[in-house]
Amino acid sequence: MSAIITVENLGKKQTLRHQRREEYTALRDVIAESVKGAGCRVASLFIPSAGRSCSSGATQ
């Protein structure tokens, strides 16, 4: 009787817990982005060029 299932080059890939990248957004990041957006909107009222620098991601 011959083998019905044949497997070659079988291996495992394991990820260690401390090497995994966590996929979450911290509350501090959400708050920081909100404050940054509000600051850019206020600055753009007084300085017309401020709106362009905030939307492009440039830091002052």
C-alpha positions as CSV (number, residue, x, y, z in Angstrom):
1,M,0.0,0.0,0.0
2,S,1.4,3.4,-1.0
3,A,1.1,6.7,0.9
4,I,-1.9,8.8,0.1
5,I,-0.6,12.1,1.4
6,T,3.0,13.2,0.8
7,V,4.5,16.3,2.4
8,E,7.9,17.8,1.5
9,N,9.7,20.9,2.9
10,L,7.3,21.3,5.8
11,G,8.1,24.0,8.3
12,K,6.6,26.3,10.9
13,K,6.6,30.0,11.3
14,Q,6.3,31.2,14.9
15,T,6.0,34.8,16.1
16,L,7.2,35.6,19.6
17,R,4.9,37.7,21.7
18,H,7.4,40.5,22.2
19,Q,8.1,40.7,18.5
20,R,4.5,41.3,17.4
21,R,3.5,44.8,16.4
22,E,0.4,46.0,18.3
23,E,-2.2,47.4,16.0
24,Y,-4.0,50.0,18.1
25,T,-4.4,53.8,18.5
26,A,-3.8,55.2,21.9
27,L,-6.1,57.8,23.3
28,R,-3.2,60.2,23.7
29,D,-2.6,60.0,19.9
30,V,-6.2,60.8,19.1
31,I,-6.2,63.8,21.5
32,A,-2.9,65.1,20.1
33,E,-4.2,64.9,16.5
34,S,-7.4,66.7,17.5
35,V,-5.5,69.5,19.3
36,K,-3.1,69.9,16.4
37,G,-6.0,70.2,14.0
38,A,-7.8,72.8,16.1
39,G,-4.5,74.8,16.5
40,C,-4.0,74.8,12.7
41,R,-7.6,76.0,12.1
42,V,-7.2,78.8,14.6
43,A,-3.8,79.8,13.2
44,S,-5.2,79.8,9.7
45,L,-7.7,82.5,10.7
46,F,-4.8,84.9,11.7
47,I,-2.1,83.7,9.3
48,P,-3.3,82.8,5.8
49,S,-0.2,80.6,5.1
50,A,-0.6,78.6,8.3
51,G,-3.4,76.5,6.8
52,R,-1.1,75.2,4.0
53,S,1.7,74.2,6.4
54,C,-0.6,72.3,8.7
55,S,-2.3,70.3,5.9
56,S,1.0,69.3,4.4
57,G,2.2,67.8,7.7
58,A,5.0,70.3,8.1
59,T,6.1,71.2,11.6
60,Q,6.7,74.7,12.8
